[in-house]
Amino acid sequence: QVRLVESGGGSVQAGGSLGLSCAAFGYTYSAYCMGWFRQAPGKDREGVATIDSDGSAAYADSVKGRFTISQNNAKTTLSLQMNSLKPEDTAMYYCAAVILGPGGCPPYSTHTANYHFWGQGTQVTVSS
């Protein structure tokens, strides 16, 4: 059974930085897609960044240039470095994964139902 465990959330002032990490356990297939999503109070869950099977990354416009997604060589640890944080980045951040299919990895803009495995989330709070 796949289990995703996030860590690294916290509180920071606007302009500061935080790093998130997600450890994956129980992978039984050869390749998985992974990504970061977030959900602010009263809003739908939205994609932040995803990383494709070839290592290429894609970012939501709202975080492009400020956030960096990365993965270890074994593709079992996913990271998100967040710089120049803004109050609007305040949300619960979730790590997600799905088995790599013939169509490639679902992008960050995909419906969240296309990612099948989810972590419990880690809170990020940015104060002004």
N, C-alpha and C positions, 0 to 999 in steps of 0.2 A: 504494500500500500504506500503510495507516494505521500510524503509529508514534507511540508515547507515550513521553515522556521525563520522568521524575520528578527532582526535585532538592529539597534542603532538609532532608533528614534529619540526624540527629546524636544527640548524647548530652546529656542535661539532667537536673538534679535534680528530684525530685518538687516539684510546685508551679510549675515553670517553664513556658516557652512555646516552641513551635517552629512554623515555617510551612513547609508543603510546597507545591510547585508542579509542575504537569504541563503540558508543552507538547505539543500534538497536531500531527502533520504528515501530509500525504497524504490529507486528507479529500476525498472525491469526491462525496458526497451533500450535500444541503442542510442536513440536521440530524442531529445525533448526541446521544445521551444520554451523560452522564459521571458517574462516581462514584469514591469512594475505598473501598478494601477493605484489610484487614490480615490478617496471618497470624503468629501467635505460634508459637514452637517447640512441636511436638507437637500443635498444634491445627489445626482446619480454617480455611480462609480465610473471613472474615466481612465483611459489609458495615458500613461506618462511616457514610457519608453519600452521598447521591445528590442530583442536581439535575435537576429536570424541565424539559421544553421551555419551560414558561412562567416558569422561573426559581425556582420554589418548591423548597425544600430539605426533605429528610427525614433524620433522624438516628437511629442506634441509641440505645437508652435509655442505654447505658453512656457515651455521649459527649455526650448532649444537655445544652445549657447551657454546655459547655466548648469544643466544637469548632464552627467556622463554615466552611461550604463556600461558595465563590463562583466566578464564571466571568467572563471578560472579555466585552465586547460581541460580539466575533466568535465567541465560544464555542469558541475554540481553546486557551485556557489555563484550567486548573482549579486552584484553590487550596484549601488546607485550613489554617486557623489553629487551632492547638491550644493551649489555655490550661489552667492548673491540671492539668498532666499528672500521671499516677499511674504507679507501677511497672507496673501491669497494662495500661497502654497500650503497653508495650514490644512491638514487632512489626516485621515488614517491611510497609511500606505500599505499596499498589499503586494506580495510577490505571487506570481501565478505561473503555471506551467501547463503544457499540453504535449502529448506525443506528436512528434514531427510526422506530418502526413505528406502525401504526394504533392499537395498544393503548396507546400512550404509553411513557414510560420505565420500565424495570424498577426497582422500589424497592430500597433498600439490603438489604432482607431476602430478595431473590430469590436463587435459585441462581446461583452464580458463572458457570455455563455460559451464562446469559442475557446476559452481557457478552462480546463477541467479541474485543475488542482489549485488550491488556494491556501496561503498561509493565514495566520490568525490576525495579522495586521500589526503595524507599529505606528504610534501616534507621532506626528510632527506638528509642532506648534511654533509659529513665527510671530513674534510681537513687533509692533511698530514703534 
